[in-house]
Amino acid sequence: MSRRVHVVFALSLILVLAGCATYPANPPLAQYNPESGYRYQNLKAPENSESLFVILTFSGGGTRAAALSYGVMEKLRNTTIQWEGKERRLLDEVDVISSVSGGSFTAAYYGLFRDELFDPGKFEKVFLYRNIQGELVASLFNPVNWFRLASPTFGRIELAAELYDKEIFREKTFGDLVDQARRPYIMLNATDITMGARFSFVQDQFDLICSDLGGVHVSRAVAASSNFPIAFTPLIVNNYAGSCDFREPAWIGQASKDLLVNPPRFNSARIARSYLNSEERKYIHLLDGGVSDNIGLRGQLQAIRSNDLSWSLVNKINLKEIKKLVVVVVDARTDPKTEIDKSPDSPGLGTLIDIISSVPMSNYSFDTVQQLLDTFDSWRKDEGAYAACKGILQDQCPAGKMPTRPPNMAEAFAMYVGFDQIKDAKERQRFLNLPTTFALPKEEVDKLRKIGPQILDQSEGFQKLCAELRCREN
């Protein structure tokens, strides 16, 4: 074979590779069924009481966030409680884990493989102590991937998803989570860049686009959730809206009239309805979940305060099915020092990207946590007011009867696990200056695993909860 023929053959192969390379499309949903798929109500847990309802949220922050949340998971595994006459691990009472970015690796791995998360040489080996970032960079230098990346429908995020699929999540799909049908409910969150809104990999979200989440690989959800802008290209999700006989939930029509009464609810309905127009939104482009909610708490807050979500907690609380509600926010937010305010020179592009991608998200996270605290505080005030009125009535009119107790009377516990809570100033500053990367030295990972439980231990909410549940460290 002549050299010219070899060249022609090679060029032809390159064109074939480039032309065939595309993202794996999420499958369409044949028929909408609000009772099937990956939904909270379809998950069971015989060892989980639900009357003690525990929500964990894991923030973004690369390996730093994964290690911090991993340490908290270890703490919950090692903590034994007494509840409703039974002894069990606090970890077994976790009902929901909501995560973004780096925290999604820990959440997804536990959702799929449960206690294997803690086995030496498992999650530690495939992710925590591994130079994932170096492997992602190396994949860009593979000549075969050059040709694949030449395709307009195959971006850098696909290389990441492939690596996660093969090396970390063993090609598991959400169908595997459906088959397990066990709590906790794992909510991996990305950001719809067109709407600037949270996009959760749960069937309720995929109903809007008439897609079957069961056929989507978990690795793609994690890739979308940790899809840092500029470093990766957006992850694409096909929109098949209008093809599965989807019926719009009643709350969307009601909320669409609430602009002046309840603007956040109106906006939620506006975003939900945007997916129903598949002609205008044929493809959904997803980036890092931290862009819309860097601590994964907004959806949980909505479930606590409203009936709009299918897994809303309001009814459970009003019916006294939930007696204690526990929310643990694990936030790997950093606050690296910057010198830009000491000079009139314009910051470089890299510095600007770091600031834009972190400072606004941190401010938004503080606001979200405050909303959670305010909600729980209002419940306590309602309880106090009810008790005070009951006392006055009994004193002034013993024969009188109080009306039914007001709603939202679950005992609430909020815990924030963040580096700001570290008491030692020098140690606190060291953690606040850790980089956001998918490669950290083993000693740094181990320090993160240890500091998470320490911060949780010193939390007033955790101490109060443990006093009531008679916690014991294993």
Secondary structure, 3 states (H helix, E strand, C coil): CCHHHHHHHHHHHHHHHHHHCCCCCCCECCCCCCCCCCCHHHCECCCCCCCEEEEEEECCCHHHHHHHHHHHHHHHHCEEEEECCEEEEHHHHEEEEEEECHHHHHHHHHHHHHHHHHCCCCHHHHHHCCCHHHHHHHHHCCHHHHHHHCCCCCCHHHHHHHHHHHHCCCCCEHHHHHHHCECCEEEEEEEECCCCEEEECCHHHHHHCCECHHHCEHHHHHHHHCCCECCECCEEEECCCCCCCCCCCHHHHHHCCCCCCCHHHHHHHHHHHHCCCCCCCCEEEEECHHHCCCCCCHHHHHHHHCCCCCCCCHHHHHCCCCCEEEEEEEECCCCCCCCHHHCCCCCCHHHHHHHHCCHHHHHHHHHHHHHHHHHHHHHHHHHHHHHHHHHHHHHHCCCCCCCCCCCCCCEEEEEEEEHHHCCCHHHHHHHHCCCCCCCCCHHHHHHHHHHHHHHHHHCHHHHHHHHHHCCEEC
